[in-house]
Amino acid sequence: MKKHFPFIIVGGGIVGSTAAYYLTRSGYPVILFDKEVGQASRAAAGIICPWFSKRRNKKWYYLVSQGAEFYRQFIQDLTDDGFDASSLFKETGTLILRKNEKDLRRDLENADLKRKQSPSIGQLSTLSNEAIHNLFPLINSPWSASLIQGGGRVDGQSLVALLHKAIQTKGGKVVKKDVQLLKEGKSFLIKSDQTSFTADQVLLAAGPAVKDLLRPLGFDCNLRPQKGQLFSIYQQQWADNNWPVIMSPGGIDILPFDNGEIIIGASHEDDQANDLSINPMVIKELKIKAQQIFPDIFKYPLHRVKVGTRAFTDNGDVLIGPISTFSNLWTISGLGSSGLTSGPYLAYQWVNKMIKNSWEIPVEIISSYPLIHKI
Ligand SMILES: Cc1cc2nc3c(=O)[nH]c(=O)nc-3n(C[C@H](O)[C@H](O)[C@H](O)COP(=O)(O)OP(=O)(O)OC[C@H]3O[C@@H](n4cnc5c(N)ncnc54)[C@H](O)[C@@H]3O)c2cc1C
């Protein structure tokens, strides 16, 4: 049996779900397939504060800074549609711990330079380690910090669940199934169980699995999986403290949520392929690193552990664009460690491209061709 849909999206993480949401919001029928395995969006920490990274990739910076601005509109759109997302994304402020004065000064200068393009940065101030402890009493940092007022965090798991609800309420379909791409003449089919689908437009937003999906069509792509593990601790008395997010120089991030849960992570494991098992040694290493700024960390029982797989390209570019000559088969993947920040923006832009034939992403960022090649 063959069915036809105007839009099919494969992958129901932040990218696929946001794209399906904006399509249904504009009245287009869409079916979203998601096998719900390894999803990075559900496992992510959720920091939305890209402006002061030391990374020098300009394409990356464009996408994450636009992504951080777009969150405000995104959450407002959901709220306007009757889906209360206000507690899922919060500007808590972000403390970036800095080991030296030079970095603190550079943050202040950068804030002035970048605020015009990125007004969401808000105010930036420098806090001593004593002031940090007063603001967030569980933290005893050996270093000072830059406090970025507009930095914040998002609950990726709840946001994806809310998007799935919104898609279905607006008439879209969310199907929790694995699909495959198959070749049919010069075109392709999407297959789930015994049913084959064709579509006017297909978006592959399947994280690192885009590589496996494309192989039967005769393409290989430059995508690799990276395992990420993080853990959380929980105390009821920590609820509603409005503590800021902490980013430390050792790569440990600490994210307090309103319900009293504090998420701490994350690992970056390049040699684990798509393994999703919890490794207690990795969790212990994360705790030891966190102890440097959170001295009592070992006193609290483990609340939960999350494991997900990030998708990376070798040069750090996001994979976005049509697949070779298939103008109706697009992919968005390779969002790396910052896809909760850039994902909604990329998905929204793709929807604009599909339904209005216009988007604001500069042409040099559309990089599917060098990253995907015929086998
Ligand atoms: C531990 C960790 C911490 C992170 N922290 C942050 C952070 O603080 N800030 C930030 O901005 N980003 C963070 N990230 C990165 C971010 O989570 C990812 O870049 C982003 O979520 C990727 O979204 P996506 O929609 O492209 O992919 P995913 O969320 O991985 O979704 C892809 C979906 O496709 C599905 N799928 C795959 N193959 C098929 C198939 N054949 N059929 C059907 N479905 C399929 C998968 O099951 C999955 O559900 C973190 C990631 C991890 C793992």
Ligand as a Chemical Component Dictionary entry (heavy atoms), coordinates in Angstrom:
data_LIG
# 
_chem_comp.id                   LIG 
_chem_comp.type                 NON-POLYMER 
_chem_comp.pdbx_formal_charge   0 
_chem_comp.three_letter_code    LIG 
# 
loop_
_chem_comp_atom.comp_id 
_chem_comp_atom.atom_id 
_chem_comp_atom.alt_atom_id 
_chem_comp_atom.type_symbol 
_chem_comp_atom.charge 
_chem_comp_atom.model_Cartn_x 
_chem_comp_atom.model_Cartn_y 
_chem_comp_atom.model_Cartn_z 
_chem_comp_atom.pdbx_ordinal 
LIG C1  C1  C 0 24.018 15.057 26.972 1  
LIG C2  C2  C 0 23.700 16.168 26.005 2  
LIG C3  C3  C 0 23.699 17.492 26.432 3  
LIG C4  C4  C 0 23.374 18.529 25.531 4  
LIG N1  N1  N 0 23.278 19.812 26.005 5  
LIG C5  C5  C 0 22.906 20.814 25.168 6  
LIG C6  C6  C 0 22.750 22.142 25.655 7  
LIG O1  O1  O 0 22.942 22.398 26.857 8  
LIG N2  N2  N 0 22.366 23.122 24.775 9  
LIG C7  C7  C 0 22.152 22.856 23.453 10 
LIG O2  O2  O 0 21.817 23.804 22.716 11 
LIG N3  N3  N 0 22.283 21.617 22.964 12 
LIG C8  C8  C 0 22.663 20.589 23.784 13 
LIG N4  N4  N 0 22.826 19.312 23.299 14 
LIG C9  C9  C 0 22.733 19.097 21.845 15 
LIG C10 C10 C 0 21.291 18.949 21.393 16 
LIG O3  O3  O 0 20.590 18.126 22.275 17 
LIG C11 C11 C 0 21.235 18.340 19.971 18 
LIG O4  O4  O 0 22.103 19.015 19.100 19 
LIG C12 C12 C 0 19.812 18.472 19.415 20 
LIG O5  O5  O 0 18.881 18.033 20.361 21 
LIG C13 C13 C 0 19.674 17.666 18.118 22 
LIG O6  O6  O 0 18.326 17.666 17.754 23 
LIG P1  P1  P 0 17.813 16.859 16.470 24 
LIG O7  O7  O 0 16.369 17.093 16.376 25 
LIG O8  O8  O 0 18.704 17.191 15.313 26 
LIG O9  O9  O 0 18.159 15.321 16.821 27 
LIG P2  P2  P 0 17.586 14.358 17.942 28 
LIG O10 O10 O 0 17.076 15.108 19.110 29 
LIG O11 O11 O 0 18.665 13.348 18.192 30 
LIG O12 O12 O 0 16.333 13.657 17.253 31 
LIG C14 C14 C 0 16.479 12.739 16.195 32 
LIG C15 C15 C 0 15.328 11.750 16.297 33 
LIG O13 O13 O 0 15.291 10.970 15.092 34 
LIG C16 C16 C 0 14.868 9.664  15.447 35 
LIG N5  N5  N 0 15.209 8.736  14.369 36 
LIG C17 C17 C 0 16.449 8.348  13.970 37 
LIG N6  N6  N 0 16.352 7.472  12.954 38 
LIG C18 C18 C 0 15.034 7.298  12.705 39 
LIG C19 C19 C 0 14.306 6.496  11.776 40 
LIG N7  N7  N 0 14.920 5.708  10.889 41 
LIG N8  N8  N 0 12.949 6.527  11.821 42 
LIG C20 C20 C 0 12.305 7.327  12.721 43 
LIG N9  N9  N 0 12.957 8.111  13.608 44 
LIG C21 C21 C 0 14.304 8.101  13.602 45 
LIG C22 C22 C 0 15.620 9.391  16.736 46 
LIG O14 O14 O 0 15.028 8.311  17.440 47 
LIG C23 C23 C 0 15.464 10.737 17.440 48 
LIG O15 O15 O 0 14.301 10.731 18.243 49 
LIG C24 C24 C 0 23.113 18.237 24.173 50 
LIG C25 C25 C 0 23.112 16.903 23.741 51 
LIG C26 C26 C 0 23.398 15.880 24.644 52 
LIG C27 C27 C 0 23.368 14.454 24.157 53 
# 
loop_
_chem_comp_bond.comp_id 
_chem_comp_bond.atom_id_1 
_chem_comp_bond.atom_id_2 
_chem_comp_bond.value_order 
_chem_comp_bond.pdbx_ordinal 
LIG C1  C2  SING 1  
LIG C2  C3  SING 2  
LIG C2  C26 DOUB 3  
LIG C3  C4  DOUB 4  
LIG C4  N1  SING 5  
LIG C4  C24 SING 6  
LIG N1  C5  DOUB 7  
LIG C5  C6  SING 8  
LIG C5  C8  SING 9  
LIG C6  O1  DOUB 10 
LIG C6  N2  SING 11 
LIG N2  C7  SING 12 
LIG C7  O2  DOUB 13 
LIG C7  N3  SING 14 
LIG N3  C8  DOUB 15 
LIG C8  N4  SING 16 
LIG N4  C9  SING 17 
LIG N4  C24 SING 18 
LIG C9  C10 SING 19 
LIG C10 O3  SING 20 
LIG C10 C11 SING 21 
LIG C11 O4  SING 22 
LIG C11 C12 SING 23 
LIG C12 O5  SING 24 
LIG C12 C13 SING 25 
LIG C13 O6  SING 26 
LIG O6  P1  SING 27 
LIG P1  O7  DOUB 28 
LIG P1  O8  SING 29 
LIG P1  O9  SING 30 
LIG O9  P2  SING 31 
LIG P2  O10 DOUB 32 
LIG P2  O11 SING 33 
LIG P2  O12 SING 34 
LIG O12 C14 SING 35 
LIG C14 C15 SING 36 
LIG C15 O13 SING 37 
LIG C15 C23 SING 38 
LIG O13 C16 SING 39 
LIG C16 N5  SING 40 
LIG C16 C22 SING 41 
LIG N5  C17 SING 42 
LIG N5  C21 SING 43 
LIG C17 N6  DOUB 44 
LIG N6  C18 SING 45 
LIG C18 C19 SING 46 
LIG C18 C21 DOUB 47 
LIG C19 N7  SING 48 
LIG C19 N8  DOUB 49 
LIG N8  C20 SING 50 
LIG C20 N9  DOUB 51 
LIG N9  C21 SING 52 
LIG C22 O14 SING 53 
LIG C22 C23 SING 54 
LIG C23 O15 SING 55 
LIG C24 C25 DOUB 56 
LIG C25 C26 SING 57 
LIG C26 C27 SING 58 
# 
